[in-house]
Amino acid sequence: MTLLAAALSACGQQAPQGGAGANGPMPVGVVSLKTQDIQIERELPGRTVAHRSAEIRPQVGGILQKRLFTEGSEVSAGQVLYQIDDASFKASYESASAALARAQASLLSSKLKAERYQELIAINGVSRQENDDAQAAFLQAKADVAAATAAQQVAKINLNYSQLRSPISGRIGKSSVSEGALLAVGQATALATVQQLDPIYVDISQSSAELLRLKSEFATAQPTKQGLPVRLITEDGREFAHEGRLQFADATVDAETGGVTLRVLVPNPDKTLLPGMFVRAKLATAEVQKAVLIPQQALIRTPKGQANVMVVDKNGQAQAVPVKASRTVGDQWLISEGLQGNEQLIVEGLQKVLPGMPVKAEPAKTQSQAQPQASAAARQ
């Protein structure tokens, strides 16, 4: 291969016509190139994230009396998960209710007195001071009722908080406490976590420079109203049954890593995907028309890094053709410049031929594997 690369880099140097030896032209394996339309896919690593997640924490302190769920089960929004001993909260609520009733009774008495004095003052039946005192007492009684009502509401809220309910529907994990534990408001450890797994998110982290490249590729794709389609490959190498949709790219670049997060929404009805799983996301970023794909073994490079391929010309001679390989597509190279798609490409016997050498073109043994499929995926 070193000899071949050196020969390709030599300007205008060609092998003599008799370079094949006494046995005639050198046999080489070739594939007949053709153009085709292909869908380019970009494969990116990502992690699954719950669609919604809620940590269950106490909003009042007390002794945990009951745990009312099975760990790992599905729970519904509003379902009671824990019961805190509510005896003191019930007593506080009943006391607040009694205080409210007393304030309401006092308000009624003050209201009637204020109305009578308002009538008597017109005929000088009471002094102005007595009437003013009666009106002030009525206003104070109204304020007492408002304060008692608020106190009753607080007591009712605390009583309701003695039952810890799930704010969302989803799957609940393990419980960090058991019956008899003392719970406190603002404690650091959550009692349990509920996560909505259907649908589920896949977060993909990309550099800001890579995001700009992706956007240019997305411009040639055909997005739908729901977003660009995304297929997932799970950790065991299998393709996930449900297709996701690219939702958005984060509006902020991480100053430390220079990364940007892309988020994909994926249906997960069987709860196969769990938060924290590693997956690979395939994004259909562009469609290339009349693409020329060649086997990877056909591409050779000169010492200066120039990419070349060897083709058989119309005179039956091997010729070096400079090309530009833009990316890999599966196990192929996508050629953007240098080939028209109708050449006979040498893929076998490259080490034995030089530019200008007569060759005998024979179908390559790997020709059936050399031709790409129209749905090939680009990996970079």
C-alpha positions as CSV (number, residue, x, y, z in Angstrom):
1,M,0.0,0.0,0.0
2,T,2.9,2.4,0.7
3,L,4.3,1.7,-2.8
4,L,0.9,2.4,-4.3
5,A,0.4,5.6,-2.3
6,A,3.9,6.8,-3.4
7,A,3.0,6.0,-7.0
8,L,-0.3,8.0,-6.8
9,S,1.5,11.0,-5.4
10,A,4.1,11.1,-8.2
11,C,3.0,13.8,-10.7
12,G,2.4,12.4,-14.2
13,Q,4.2,9.2,-13.5
14,Q,2.7,6.1,-15.2
15,A,3.7,2.5,-15.5
16,P,4.9,1.2,-18.8
17,Q,2.3,-0.5,-21.0
18,G,4.0,-3.9,-20.5
19,G,3.9,-3.5,-16.7
20,A,1.5,-6.5,-16.3
21,G,4.2,-8.9,-17.3
22,A,4.3,-11.8,-19.6
23,N,0.9,-13.1,-18.5
24,G,-0.9,-10.1,-19.9
25,P,-3.1,-7.5,-18.1
26,M,-3.3,-7.8,-14.3
27,P,-6.6,-9.2,-13.0
28,V,-8.4,-6.9,-10.6
29,G,-11.8,-7.1,-8.9
30,V,-14.1,-4.3,-9.7
31,V,-17.6,-3.1,-8.9
32,S,-19.8,-1.1,-11.3
33,L,-20.8,2.1,-9.6
34,K,-24.3,3.6,-9.9
35,T,-26.0,6.6,-8.4
36,Q,-29.0,6.3,-6.0
37,D,-31.0,8.5,-3.6
38,I,-30.2,7.8,0.0
39,Q,-31.5,9.0,3.4
40,I,-28.7,10.3,5.6
41,E,-29.0,9.5,9.3
42,R,-26.9,10.8,12.1
43,E,-26.4,8.5,15.1
44,L,-26.0,10.3,18.5
45,P,-25.6,8.9,22.0
46,G,-28.2,9.9,24.6
47,R,-29.8,9.1,28.0
48,T,-33.4,8.5,28.9
49,V,-35.1,10.9,31.2
50,A,-38.6,10.6,32.8
51,H,-41.3,12.7,31.1
52,R,-42.3,14.0,34.6
53,S,-40.9,13.3,38.0
54,A,-42.2,14.1,41.4
55,E,-40.5,13.6,44.8
56,I,-42.9,12.9,47.6
57,R,-42.0,15.0,50.7
58,P,-44.0,15.7,53.9
59,Q,-45.5,19.2,54.3
60,V,-46.3,18.6,57.9
61,G,-44.4,16.8,60.6
62,G,-45.5,13.8,62.5
63,I,-45.2,10.0,62.9
64,L,-45.7,8.0,59.7
65,Q,-48.7,5.7,60.4
66,K,-49.2,3.8,57.1
67,R,-47.6,3.3,53.7
68,L,-50.5,2.7,51.2
69,F,-48.7,1.7,48.0
70,T,-46.6,-1.2,46.6
71,E,-43.1,-0.3,45.6
72,G,-42.6,-0.3,41.9
73,S,-46.3,-0.2,41.1
74,E,-48.3,2.3,39.0
75,V,-50.0,5.1,41.0
76,S,-52.6,7.6,39.9
77,A,-52.6,11.4,40.4
78,G,-54.2,12.2,43.8
79,Q,-53.7,8.7,45.1
80,V,-52.9,8.5,48.9
81,L,-49.4,7.2,49.3
82,Y,-48.6,7.8,53.0
83,Q,-50.7,8.5,56.1
84,I,-49.2,10.6,58.9
85,D,-50.8,10.4,62.4
86,D,-53.5,13.0,62.1
87,A,-55.0,13.1,65.7
88,S,-53.4,16.5,66.5
89,F,-54.4,17.9,63.1
90,K,-58.0,16.8,63.6
91,A,-58.1,18.4,67.1
92,S,-56.6,21.7,65.7
93,Y,-59.2,21.7,62.9
94,E,-62.1,21.1,65.4
95,S,-60.7,23.9,67.6
96,A,-60.5,26.3,64.7
97,S,-64.0,25.4,63.6
98,A,-65.3,26.1,67.1
99,A,-63.5,29.5,67.2
100,L,-65.1,30.4,63.9
101,A,-68.5,29.5,65.2
102,R,-68.0,31.7,68.2
103,A,-66.8,34.6,66.1
104,Q,-69.8,34.2,63.8
105,A,-72.2,34.3,66.8
106,S,-70.4,37.4,68.1
107,L,-70.7,39.0,64.6
108,L,-74.5,38.4,64.6
109,S,-74.9,40.1,68.0
110,S,-72.7,43.0,67.0
111,K,-74.5,43.5,63.7
112,L,-78.0,43.6,65.3
113,K,-76.8,46.1,68.0
114,A,-75.1,48.3,65.3
115,E,-78.4,48.3,63.3
116,R,-80.5,49.3,66.4
117,Y,-78.1,52.1,67.4
118,Q,-78.1,53.4,63.8
119,E,-81.9,53.8,64.1
120,L,-81.8,55.3,67.6
121,I,-79.2,57.9,66.8
122,A,-81.6,59.5,64.3
123,I,-84.1,60.3,67.2
124,N,-81.4,61.0,69.8
125,G,-82.2,57.7,71.5
126,V,-78.5,57.0,72.2
127,S,-75.5,59.2,72.3
128,R,-73.2,59.5,69.3
129,Q,-70.4,57.9,71.2
130,E,-72.5,54.8,72.0
131,N,-73.4,54.5,68.3
132,D,-69.7,54.8,67.3
133,D,-68.8,52.1,69.7
134,A,-71.5,49.8,68.4
135,Q,-70.4,50.3,64.8
136,A,-66.7,49.7,65.7
137,A,-67.7,46.5,67.6
138,F,-69.5,45.3,64.5
139,L,-66.5,45.9,62.2
140,Q,-64.2,44.2,64.8
141,A,-66.6,41.2,64.9
142,K,-66.4,40.9,61.0
143,A,-62.6,41.0,61.3
144,D,-62.7,38.3,63.9
145,V,-64.8,36.1,61.7
146,A,-62.3,36.6,58.8
147,A,-59.4,35.6,61.0
148,A,-61.2,32.6,62.4
149,T,-62.1,31.5,58.9
150,A,-58.4,31.7,57.8
151,A,-57.3,29.8,60.9
152,Q,-59.8,27.1,60.1
153,Q,-58.5,26.8,56.5
154,V,-54.9,26.5,57.8
155,A,-56.0,23.7,60.1
156,K,-57.9,22.0,57.3
157,I,-54.8,22.2,55.0
158,N,-52.6,20.7,57.6
159,L,-55.1,17.9,58.2
160,N,-55.2,17.2,54.4
161,Y,-51.4,17.3,54.3
162,S,-51.4,14.4,56.8
163,Q,-52.3,12.3,53.7
164,L,-49.4,12.4,51.2
165,R,-50.8,12.1,47.7
166,S,-49.2,11.6,44.4
167,P,-49.2,14.8,42.3
168,I,-48.8,12.9,39.0
169,S,-49.6,9.5,37.5
170,G,-46.7,7.2,37.0
171,R,-44.5,4.4,38.5
172,I,-43.4,4.8,42.1
173,G,-40.0,3.7,43.2
174,K,-38.8,2.3,46.5
175,S,-39.8,3.9,49.8
176,S,-37.1,5.4,51.9
177,V,-39.1,5.2,55.2
178,S,-41.4,2.7,56.9
179,E,-44.2,3.0,59.5
180,G,-43.2,4.6,62.7
181,A,-40.7,7.0,61.1
182,L,-40.7,10.6,62.3
183,L,-41.2,13.0,59.4
184,A,-40.3,16.6,59.3
185,V,-41.1,19.5,57.0
186,G,-38.1,20.3,54.7
187,Q,-36.3,17.0,55.3
188,A,-33.5,16.4,52.8
189,T,-34.5,12.8,51.9
190,A,-37.6,12.3,49.7
191,L,-40.0,9.5,50.9
192,A,-40.4,8.2,47.3
193,T,-40.3,9.3,43.7
194,V,-43.0,9.0,41.1
195,Q,-42.0,9.1,37.4
196,Q,-44.1,9.2,34.3
197,L,-42.5,6.8,31.8
198,D,-44.9,7.1,28.9
199,P,-43.9,9.0,27.0
200,I,-40.2,9.3,27.9
201,Y,-37.5,11.8,27.0
202,V,-34.1,11.1,25.5
203,D,-31.6,13.9,26.1
204,I,-28.7,14.1,23.6
205,S,-25.7,16.3,24.5
206,Q,-23.9,17.9,21.5
207,S,-21.2,20.5,21.2
208,S,-22.4,23.9,20.0
209,A,-20.2,23.5,16.9
210,E,-21.9,20.2,16.1
211,L,-25.3,21.7,16.7
212,L,-24.6,24.3,13.9
213,R,-23.7,21.4,11.6
214,L,-26.9,19.5,12.6
215,K,-29.0,22.6,11.9
216,S,-27.6,22.9,8.4
217,E,-28.4,19.2,7.8
218,F,-31.9,19.6,9.3
219,A,-32.6,22.3,6.8
220,T,-32.7,19.7,4.0
221,A,-34.7,17.2,6.0
222,Q,-38.5,17.1,5.9
223,P,-39.8,17.7,9.4
224,T,-43.4,17.2,10.4
225,K,-45.5,19.3,12.8
226,Q,-44.5,16.9,15.5
227,G,-40.8,17.3,14.9
228,L,-38.1,15.3,13.0
229,P,-38.5,11.5,13.4
230,V,-36.0,9.7,15.6
231,R,-35.3,6.0,15.9
232,L,-33.6,4.5,19.0
233,I,-31.2,1.7,19.4
234,T,-31.2,0.2,22.9
235,E,-28.2,-0.9,25.0
236,D,-28.6,-4.5,23.7
237,G,-28.3,-3.4,20.1
238,R,-32.0,-3.7,19.2
239,E,-34.0,-1.1,17.5
240,F,-36.8,0.3,19.7
241,A,-40.3,-0.4,18.4
242,H,-41.6,3.1,18.7
243,E,-40.4,6.1,16.8
244,G,-39.7,9.4,18.7
245,R,-39.8,13.0,17.6
246,L,-37.2,15.7,18.1
247,Q,-38.8,18.3,20.4
248,F,-36.3,21.1,20.8
249,A,-32.7,22.2,21.4
250,D,-31.8,23.9,24.6
251,A,-31.5,27.7,24.4
252,T,-28.4,27.9,26.4
253,V,-24.9,26.5,25.8
254,D,-23.2,25.1,28.9
255,A,-20.3,27.4,29.7
256,E,-18.1,24.6,31.2
257,T,-18.6,21.9,28.6
258,G,-19.7,23.9,25.5
259,G,-22.5,21.4,25.1
260,V,-26.2,21.8,24.1
261,T,-29.0,19.4,24.9
262,L,-31.3,18.1,22.3
263,R,-34.5,16.5,23.6
264,V,-36.5,13.7,21.9
265,L,-40.0,12.6,23.0
266,V,-40.5,8.8,22.6
267,P,-43.7,6.7,23.2
268,N,-43.0,4.1,25.8
269,P,-46.3,2.2,26.3
270,D,-44.7,-1.0,27.5
271,K,-42.4,0.9,30.0
272,T,-39.4,-0.8,28.3
273,L,-37.3,2.3,28.6
274,L,-36.4,3.4,32.1
275,P,-34.8,6.7,33.2
276,G,-31.0,6.6,33.0
277,M,-30.7,4.1,30.2
278,F,-28.0,4.7,27.5
279,V,-29.4,4.7,24.0
280,R,-28.3,5.7,20.5
281,A,-30.6,8.0,18.6
282,K,-30.8,8.0,14.8
283,L,-31.9,11.3,13.3
284,A,-32.9,11.5,9.6
285,T,-31.0,14.8,8.8
286,A,-30.9,14.9,5.0
287,E,-31.7,13.2,1.7
288,V,-29.0,13.0,-0.9
289,Q,-30.1,12.5,-4.5
290,K,-27.9,10.7,-7.0
291,A,-25.4,9.8,-4.4
292,V,-22.2,7.8,-5.2
293,L,-21.2,5.3,-2.6
294,I,-18.0,3.2,-2.7
295,P,-16.7,0.4,-0.4
296,Q,-14.3,1.7,2.2
297,Q,-11.5,-0.6,1.0
298,A,-11.5,1.2,-2.3
299,L,-10.4,4.5,-0.9
300,I,-6.6,5.1,-0.6
301,R,-4.7,8.2,0.5
302,T,-1.4,9.6,-0.6
303,P,1.3,10.7,1.9
304,K,-0.1,14.2,1.6
305,G,-3.6,13.0,2.7
306,Q,-5.3,13.2,-0.7
307,A,-8.1,10.7,-1.1
308,N,-7.9,8.7,-4.4
309,V,-9.6,5.7,-5.9
310,M,-8.5,3.5,-8.8
311,V,-10.8,3.0,-11.8
312,V,-10.6,1.1,-15.0
313,D,-10.8,3.5,-18.0
314,K,-12.1,2.8,-21.5
315,N,-8.7,1.6,-22.6
316,G,-8.6,-1.1,-19.9
317,Q,-6.0,0.7,-17.9
318,A,-6.0,1.5,-14.2
319,Q,-6.3,5.2,-13.4
320,A,-6.1,7.2,-10.2
321,V,-9.0,9.5,-9.6
322,P,-8.8,12.2,-6.8
323,V,-12.1,12.2,-4.8
324,K,-13.6,13.9,-1.8
325,A,-15.2,11.6,0.7
326,S,-17.7,13.6,2.8
327,R,-18.7,10.9,5.3
328,T,-19.3,7.3,6.0
329,V,-22.7,5.8,5.2
330,G,-22.9,2.4,6.9
331,D,-19.8,0.5,5.6
332,Q,-19.5,2.8,2.6
333,W,-17.9,6.2,1.7
334,L,-20.2,8.9,0.3
335,I,-18.3,10.6,-2.5
336,S,-19.2,14.2,-3.1
337,E,-16.6,15.0,-5.8
338,G,-14.6,13.1,-8.3
339,L,-16.9,10.3,-9.5
340,Q,-19.9,10.3,-11.7
341,G,-21.4,7.0,-10.7
342,N,-20.8,5.1,-13.9
343,E,-17.2,4.0,-13.3
344,Q,-15.7,0.5,-12.8
345,L,-14.1,0.8,-9.4
346,I,-11.1,-1.4,-8.4
347,V,-11.7,-2.9,-5.0
348,E,-9.5,-6.0,-5.2
349,G,-5.8,-6.2,-6.3
350,L,-5.1,-2.5,-5.5
351,Q,-1.6,-3.4,-4.1
352,K,-0.6,-4.9,-7.5
353,V,-1.6,-2.1,-9.9
354,L,-0.2,1.4,-10.7
355,P,-1.7,4.2,-12.7
356,G,-1.5,3.5,-16.4
357,M,-1.1,-0.3,-16.0
358,P,-3.3,-2.5,-18.2
359,V,-5.7,-4.5,-16.1
360,K,-8.3,-7.2,-16.6
361,A,-11.5,-6.2,-14.9
362,E,-13.4,-9.0,-13.2
363,P,-16.4,-8.8,-10.9
364,A,-15.2,-8.5,-7.3
365,K,-15.9,-11.4,-5.0
366,T,-17.4,-9.0,-2.5
367,Q,-19.5,-7.1,-5.1
368,S,-22.8,-8.2,-3.5
369,Q,-21.7,-6.7,-0.2
370,A,-20.1,-3.6,-1.9
371,Q,-23.3,-2.0,-3.2
372,P,-25.0,0.1,-0.5
373,Q,-28.6,0.1,0.5
374,A,-30.8,3.1,-0.1
375,S,-31.7,3.4,3.6
376,A,-28.1,3.4,4.7
377,A,-27.3,5.3,8.0
378,A,-24.5,7.9,8.3
379,R,-22.3,7.5,11.4
380,Q,-19.9,10.2,12.4
